[in-house]
Amino acid sequence: MNDAFARTPQPPYYAVIFASQRNGEDDAGYAQAADHMVELASQQPGFLGVESTRGADGFGITVSYWESEEAIAAWRQHAEHAATRAYGRAHWYQHYELRVAKVERAYGKPANSKQTST
Amino acid sequence: MNDAFARTPQPPYYAVIFASQRNGEDDAGYAQAADHMVELASQQPGFLGVESTRGADGFGITVSYWESEEAIAAWRQHAEHAATRAYGRAHWYQHYELRVAKVERAYGKPANSKQTST
């Protein structure tokens, strides 16, 4: 098991795909806020999980998973999230792209699993 | 402009979200194959773009974007892709999760854009 993976239910559910290029400023403030936003998101109704990574070049992808469009809309309107989002857009990102998508199919291979037998 | 971002059209279109934990083996072989797969994918009908990153912990997210489910199915069946995928599942990943999703909404902020005027 690896905590970097979201343990989502069977589809359908929703994904918010957030790709961003950090501008290299305020690493400490950004890291603290990012951690806090994940913690806060995980307490919201309809939150299913999150997967996030960022390379040494500052390009990152965060995918959060939600039960419904309504859950995404409620999180979007959450006051502290909205304030942090507005601050982040002005101070932390050179560029970002956000996409909302409906997950229709999913499969994977956990660590140490085997799909063949001998 | 930043080449790490996919320049996708207006939704709807499809996203293949691939989250993976590298096992730390064969970095050179993996990097070469990953680059080649992106190059090959970009030549397929219906390919719209790809965004990919991996952190120092070996956890990565790659999102490829496609015009249709049919384009995803054709790429899935591409012989060289299928062979590399099978090899990779056996040799490069400790764990992976793949999700296919329909992008319904999208927006972003490119570098140097302003949404307010003075």
Interface residues (C-beta under 8 A of the other chain):
Chain A: N2 A4 F5 A6 T8 P11 A15 I17 A19 Q21 E51 S52 T53 R54 G55 A56 D57 F59 G60 I61 V63 R89 Y93 Q94 H95 Y96 E97 L98 R99 V100 A101 K102 V103 E104 R105 A106 Y107 G108 K109 P110 A111
Chain B: N2 A4 F5 A6 T8 P11 A15 I17 A19 Q21 E51 S52 T53 R54 G55 A56 D57 F59 G60 I61 V63 R89 Y93 Q94 H95 Y96 E97 L98 R99 V100 A101 K102 V103 E104 R105 A106 Y107 G108 K109 P110 A111
